[in-house]
Amino acid sequence: MSLLSTTRRTVTRTASAILVAMGLTGAAHAEMDLSGETVEWVIPFSESGGSAKWANFYAPLLAEALPGEPTVVVKFMPGAGSTKGANWFASQAKADGKTIFGSSGSTQFPFLLGDPRVRYDYADWNVVLASGTGGVAYLPPDLAEKFDGDASGLKDIDFIYGSQGATRLDLVPLLAWEMLGLNVEPVFGIKGRGDGRLMFERGEANIDYQTSSSFLKGVMPLVEEGKAVPMMTWGALDEDGNIVRDPTFPDIRTFKEVCDVTPGCETKGERWEAWKAFFIAGFPAQKMVFLPKGATEEMIETYSNAFQKVHARDDFAEISKKRLGVYPQMTGDMAKATLKQGTQVPAEAKAFVINWLEERYGVTLK
C-alpha cells in the first residue's frame, strides 16, 4: 500500500478530532462590513513555499466568510529570511482591517533569537488564526538505500541543502542533521522552502525538508514517482509534551526515533532540549494570521469569527486534509496560547542555539 493512500486513510480517521480542537466560540457582538473592499494578505516568502500554499488555501474561504465577501489577495514580500515583510507590516500596515499578515516559524525564530534585522514585536499584533503543521525530511532514492532508520550509513555522504538561513526555521533540520552526524552543507539565500524543493528536483541538492502542506503538494508526487524517499518527520506533540509520530505521516519515523538508534545522537541533554524547544516554537505554532497594532475589537472579532466560520464548513475537514494535513487550526484563546508557545523558548535553549549558530555558521547575535 502506498504512503499516500495510508496518509489519506489516517487523515480521514482523525479529521473530526481535529475540528474539536479548533477553539470555536460564539458569534461576534459586532462585525465590520467589507463589502466592495480588497483585503491584502501579506506573506513574507516566495510563491513556492508552504506559507504560500497555506495562504492560497485559506484566501478564497476567508473571502467568502468575511462580512461583505471582499476580495482577498495574497501578496508575496520575500527577503531577509522573511524579516523584510514582517518589518513592513509592523511599520506600514494600517489598522483599517484591510491588511493582514501571515507569519511562520521562519519569522518567529529571528524574533526569538534577537536578530538585529527584526523591527517587529509580536506583542503589538493581534492573532486571529494559528495553524500547526509538521515537517518531512527526504532523500533521493540512491541515498535512501543507505538509510534503514539508523543514519550511520549516511555519514560518509556530502550533502547539499538549499536554506533560507540558519536563524530561520531551517535551524531545526540543520541541528537535527548535525546531531545525527551528517555532513550537510547549506546553500544559504533561497527565498522560500519551495525553492529548496526545486533545487532537489534539479539535482542541485541531495537532501531537503518541507513543511507538511508543501510535502503533500510538491513532494508526494515525487515519492509516488520514485524520485524522492521520506527520511523522517520532526514528529508531533502528545498531550504530555512528548514527541510522537506525525498524524499526517504515521508511517514515517520521527527524528527522535532515528536519533535513538543512531550512535552518537542523544535524545537528552542540552542539545536535545534546545532542538525540542525550537521544534515546539516552530511547528505546533507554525503559521499565524495577524491584524496590525491598533486593530479594533470589532476588526479582531470579524476575522476571528470568519476563520471560525471557515472551520465550521461541512467540507472543511475533507478539503483541508489534502492541502494542510491533519493539524489543529485555532482561533480565539487557543490561538493566543499558540502565539505564546511560538514566541517564547527557555533561556537555556536560546543560549545554546545562539552559541551554536556562532560556532557553526559564524552568525553573531549576542
C-alpha positions as CSV (number, residue, x, y, z in Angstrom):
1,M,0.0,0.0,0.0
2,S,1.4,3.4,-0.9
3,L,2.3,6.1,1.6
4,L,-0.2,8.4,0.0
5,S,-3.1,6.0,0.5
6,T,-2.1,5.3,4.1
7,T,-1.9,9.1,4.7
8,R,-5.3,9.7,3.3
9,R,-6.9,6.9,5.4
10,T,-5.3,8.2,8.6
11,V,-6.3,11.8,7.9
12,T,-9.9,10.7,7.4
13,R,-10.0,8.9,10.8
14,T,-8.6,11.9,12.7
15,A,-10.0,14.9,10.9
16,S,-13.1,15.1,13.1
17,A,-11.0,15.0,16.3
18,I,-9.0,18.0,15.0
19,L,-12.2,20.0,14.5
20,V,-12.9,19.7,18.2
21,A,-9.5,21.4,19.0
22,M,-10.1,24.5,16.9
23,G,-11.3,26.7,19.7
24,L,-14.6,27.7,18.1
25,T,-16.5,30.3,20.1
26,G,-19.9,32.0,19.8
27,A,-20.9,34.7,17.3
28,A,-19.4,38.2,17.5
29,H,-21.2,41.1,19.1
30,A,-20.1,43.4,16.3
31,E,-18.6,42.9,12.8
32,M,-17.2,45.3,10.2
33,D,-18.6,45.3,6.7
34,L,-16.0,44.7,4.0
35,S,-18.4,44.9,1.0
36,G,-16.5,46.0,-2.1
37,E,-13.2,46.1,-0.3
38,T,-9.9,44.3,-1.1
39,V,-8.0,42.6,1.8
40,E,-4.3,42.3,1.3
41,W,-2.8,39.2,2.9
42,V,1.0,39.7,3.2
43,I,3.2,36.6,3.1
44,P,6.9,37.3,3.7
45,F,8.1,34.5,1.4
46,S,8.1,33.5,-2.2
47,E,5.2,32.0,-4.1
48,S,6.5,28.4,-4.0
49,G,6.7,27.5,-0.3
50,G,4.4,26.2,2.4
51,S,3.2,29.6,3.5
52,A,2.1,30.4,0.0
53,K,0.1,27.1,-0.1
54,W,-1.4,27.8,3.3
55,A,-2.5,31.3,2.4
56,N,-3.7,30.4,-1.0
57,F,-5.8,27.6,0.5
58,Y,-7.4,29.9,3.1
59,A,-7.8,33.1,1.0
60,P,-10.9,32.2,-1.0
61,L,-12.5,30.6,2.0
62,L,-11.8,33.7,4.1
63,A,-13.2,36.0,1.4
64,E,-16.4,34.0,1.4
65,A,-16.7,34.0,5.2
66,L,-15.9,37.7,5.8
67,P,-18.9,40.1,6.0
68,G,-19.5,41.6,2.6
69,E,-17.4,38.9,0.9
70,P,-14.4,41.1,0.0
71,T,-11.6,40.1,-2.4
72,V,-8.7,38.6,-0.5
73,V,-5.4,39.0,-2.4
74,V,-2.2,37.2,-1.2
75,K,0.8,39.5,-1.6
76,F,4.2,37.9,-1.5
77,M,7.0,40.0,0.0
78,P,10.1,37.8,0.3
79,G,13.5,38.9,1.6
80,A,15.9,38.8,4.5
81,G,14.5,35.4,5.6
82,S,11.0,36.9,6.0
83,T,12.0,39.8,8.2
84,K,11.6,42.2,5.3
85,G,7.8,41.5,5.0
86,A,7.4,41.4,8.8
87,N,9.1,44.7,9.2
88,W,7.0,46.3,6.5
89,F,3.8,45.0,8.2
90,A,4.9,46.4,11.6
91,S,5.7,49.9,10.2
92,Q,3.4,50.3,7.3
93,A,0.2,48.3,7.7
94,K,-2.9,50.5,8.5
95,A,-5.2,49.3,11.2
96,D,-8.2,49.5,8.9
97,G,-9.0,45.8,8.7
98,K,-7.8,45.6,5.1
99,T,-4.3,44.3,5.7
100,I,-3.4,41.0,7.4
101,F,-0.1,39.3,7.8
102,G,0.9,35.6,7.6
103,S,3.8,34.7,9.9
104,S,5.7,31.4,10.1
105,G,8.3,29.8,12.2
106,S,11.0,31.4,10.0
107,T,9.6,34.8,11.1
108,Q,9.3,33.8,14.7
109,F,12.9,32.4,15.0
110,P,14.7,35.7,14.3
111,F,12.4,37.4,16.8
112,L,13.2,34.7,19.4
113,L,17.0,34.9,18.8
114,G,17.2,38.7,18.8
115,D,18.2,39.0,15.2
116,P,19.2,42.7,14.7
117,R,17.2,42.9,11.5
118,V,14.0,42.4,13.4
119,R,11.9,45.6,13.7
120,Y,8.7,43.9,14.8
121,D,7.2,42.7,18.1
122,Y,4.6,40.0,18.2
123,A,3.1,41.6,21.3
124,D,2.0,44.5,19.1
125,W,-0.1,42.3,16.8
126,N,-3.5,40.6,17.1
127,V,-3.6,36.9,16.3
128,V,-6.8,35.7,14.6
129,L,-5.7,32.3,13.4
130,A,-3.0,29.8,14.4
131,S,-2.1,26.7,12.3
132,G,0.0,23.8,13.4
133,T,2.0,21.8,10.9
134,G,4.7,19.2,10.6
135,G,7.9,18.8,8.6
136,V,9.3,15.9,6.5
137,A,12.9,15.4,5.5
138,Y,13.6,13.3,2.4
139,L,16.4,11.9,0.2
140,P,17.0,10.8,-3.4
141,P,16.4,7.1,-3.9
142,D,20.1,6.2,-4.3
143,L,21.0,7.7,-0.9
144,A,17.8,6.4,0.7
145,E,19.1,2.9,0.1
146,K,21.8,3.6,2.6
147,F,19.3,4.5,5.3
148,D,17.4,1.9,7.3
149,G,16.4,4.1,10.3
150,D,20.0,4.3,11.6
151,A,21.6,7.3,10.0
152,S,25.2,5.8,10.3
153,G,25.1,4.7,6.6
154,L,24.8,8.3,5.5
155,K,27.7,9.7,7.4
156,D,30.2,9.5,4.5
157,I,27.9,11.4,2.2
158,D,28.5,15.1,1.3
159,F,25.0,16.6,1.4
160,I,23.9,19.9,-0.1
161,Y,20.8,21.6,1.2
162,G,19.1,24.8,0.0
163,S,18.4,27.0,3.0
164,Q,16.7,30.3,3.8
165,G,19.2,30.9,6.6
166,A,20.5,29.3,9.8
167,T,18.4,31.6,12.0
168,R,15.2,30.7,10.3
169,L,13.0,27.6,10.6
170,D,15.9,25.8,8.8
171,L,17.8,25.6,12.1
172,V,15.5,22.7,13.1
173,P,16.7,20.4,10.3
174,L,20.2,21.8,10.3
175,L,20.7,21.0,14.0
176,A,18.9,17.6,13.6
177,W,21.2,16.5,10.8
178,E,24.2,17.6,12.8
179,M,23.1,15.6,15.8
180,L,22.9,12.6,13.5
181,G,26.5,13.2,12.4
182,L,25.6,14.1,8.8
183,N,27.8,16.3,6.7
184,V,25.2,18.8,5.4
185,E,26.4,21.9,3.7
186,P,23.7,24.6,3.4
187,V,23.5,26.9,0.4
188,F,22.0,30.0,2.1
189,G,19.9,32.6,0.4
190,I,16.8,30.9,-1.0
191,K,13.6,32.9,-0.6
192,G,11.3,30.0,0.4
193,R,11.3,26.3,1.0
194,G,9.7,25.7,-2.4
195,D,13.0,27.0,-3.9
196,G,14.8,24.3,-1.9
197,R,12.5,21.7,-3.3
198,L,13.3,22.9,-6.8
199,M,17.0,22.6,-6.1
200,F,16.4,19.0,-5.1
201,E,14.4,18.3,-8.2
202,R,17.2,19.8,-10.4
203,G,19.8,17.7,-8.6
204,E,21.5,20.7,-7.1
205,A,20.6,19.5,-3.6
206,N,20.5,15.9,-2.3
207,I,18.7,16.4,1.0
208,D,15.7,18.6,1.8
209,Y,12.8,19.1,4.1
210,Q,9.4,20.6,3.5
211,T,6.5,21.6,5.9
212,S,3.5,19.3,5.6
213,S,1.5,21.4,3.1
214,S,4.4,21.7,0.7
215,F,5.3,18.0,1.2
216,L,1.8,16.9,0.4
217,K,1.5,19.0,-2.7
218,G,5.1,19.3,-4.0
219,V,7.0,16.2,-2.8
220,M,4.4,13.5,-2.5
221,P,4.2,13.3,-6.3
222,L,7.9,12.8,-6.4
223,V,7.6,10.0,-3.8
224,E,4.9,8.3,-5.9
225,E,7.2,8.6,-9.0
226,G,10.1,7.1,-7.1
227,K,12.2,10.3,-7.3
228,A,12.2,11.0,-3.5
229,V,12.0,8.9,-0.4
230,P,10.9,10.2,3.0
231,M,13.7,10.0,5.7
232,M,11.9,11.2,8.8
233,T,9.4,13.7,10.2
234,W,10.0,16.1,13.1
235,G,7.1,14.5,14.8
236,A,4.2,15.9,16.7
237,L,3.4,16.6,20.4
238,D,1.1,14.5,22.5
239,E,-0.9,15.9,25.5
240,D,2.1,15.3,27.8
241,G,4.6,17.2,25.5
242,N,6.2,14.0,24.2
243,I,7.3,13.7,20.6
244,V,5.2,11.1,18.8
245,R,4.6,10.3,15.1
246,D,3.1,13.0,12.9
247,P,-0.6,12.2,12.4
248,T,-0.4,13.2,8.8
249,F,2.5,10.8,8.2
250,P,2.1,8.0,10.7
251,D,4.3,5.5,8.7
252,I,7.3,7.7,8.7
253,R,9.8,7.6,11.5
254,T,10.3,10.7,13.7
255,F,13.7,12.4,14.1
256,K,13.6,11.2,17.8
257,E,13.2,7.6,16.6
258,V,16.1,8.0,14.2
259,C,18.3,9.7,16.8
260,D,17.5,6.9,19.4
261,V,19.1,4.3,17.1
262,T,21.9,6.3,15.6
263,P,25.2,6.0,17.6
264,G,26.3,9.4,18.9
265,C,22.9,11.0,18.8
266,E,21.2,11.5,22.1
267,T,17.6,12.4,23.0
268,K,18.6,14.0,26.3
269,G,20.9,16.8,27.4
270,E,21.1,20.4,26.4
271,R,21.5,19.8,22.6
272,W,18.3,17.7,22.5
273,E,16.4,20.1,24.8
274,A,17.4,23.1,22.6
275,W,16.3,21.2,19.4
276,K,13.0,20.3,21.0
277,A,12.3,23.8,22.3
278,F,12.7,25.3,18.8
279,F,10.8,22.5,17.2
280,I,7.9,23.3,19.5
281,A,8.2,27.0,18.8
282,G,8.4,26.4,15.0
283,F,5.9,23.6,14.2
284,P,3.0,23.2,16.5
285,A,2.8,27.0,16.4
286,Q,4.0,27.2,12.8
287,K,1.7,29.7,10.9
288,M,-0.4,32.5,12.3
289,V,-2.5,35.3,10.9
290,F,-2.4,38.8,12.4
291,L,-4.1,42.1,12.3
292,P,-1.7,45.0,12.9
293,K,-1.2,47.2,16.0
294,G,-4.2,49.4,16.7
295,A,-6.8,47.0,15.3
296,T,-10.1,47.4,17.0
297,E,-12.0,44.7,18.8
298,E,-14.6,44.9,16.0
299,M,-11.9,44.0,13.4
300,I,-10.4,41.2,15.6
301,E,-13.9,39.7,16.1
302,T,-14.7,40.0,12.5
303,Y,-11.6,38.0,11.4
304,S,-11.7,35.5,14.3
305,N,-15.4,34.7,13.5
306,A,-14.7,34.5,9.8
307,F,-12.0,31.8,10.4
308,Q,-14.3,30.0,12.8
309,K,-16.9,30.0,10.0
310,V,-14.4,28.5,7.6
311,H,-13.6,25.8,10.1
312,A,-17.3,25.0,10.7
313,R,-17.9,24.3,7.0
314,D,-19.2,20.8,6.4
315,D,-16.4,20.2,3.9
316,F,-13.5,21.8,5.8
317,A,-12.0,18.5,7.2
318,E,-12.1,17.0,3.7
319,I,-10.6,19.9,1.8
320,S,-8.0,20.9,4.4
321,K,-6.6,17.4,4.9
322,K,-5.4,17.3,1.3
323,R,-3.7,20.8,1.5
324,L,-2.7,21.3,5.1
325,G,-2.6,17.8,6.6
326,V,-4.1,16.9,10.0
327,Y,-3.2,19.6,12.4
328,P,-5.2,22.0,14.7
329,Q,-6.5,25.2,13.2
330,M,-7.1,27.5,16.1
331,T,-8.8,30.8,16.8
332,G,-9.7,32.8,20.0
333,D,-8.0,31.9,23.2
334,M,-6.3,28.8,21.7
335,A,-4.7,31.0,19.0
336,K,-3.4,33.3,21.7
337,A,-2.0,30.3,23.6
338,T,-0.3,29.1,20.5
339,L,1.2,32.6,19.9
340,K,2.7,32.4,23.3
341,Q,4.1,29.0,22.6
342,G,5.6,30.1,19.3
343,T,7.3,33.3,20.6
344,Q,8.9,32.0,23.8
345,V,11.7,29.5,24.4
346,P,13.6,28.7,27.6
347,A,16.7,30.9,28.2
348,E,18.9,27.8,28.2
349,A,17.7,26.7,24.7
350,K,18.1,30.2,23.3
351,A,21.7,30.5,24.7
352,F,22.6,27.1,23.3
353,V,21.3,27.9,19.8
354,I,22.9,31.4,19.7
355,N,26.3,29.8,20.6
356,W,25.8,27.0,18.1
357,L,24.9,29.5,15.3
358,E,28.1,31.4,16.0
359,E,30.4,28.4,16.2
360,R,28.9,26.5,13.3
361,Y,27.9,29.3,10.9
362,G,29.6,32.4,12.1
363,V,26.3,34.1,12.9
364,T,26.7,36.6,15.7
365,L,23.5,37.5,17.6
366,K,24.9,38.4,21.0
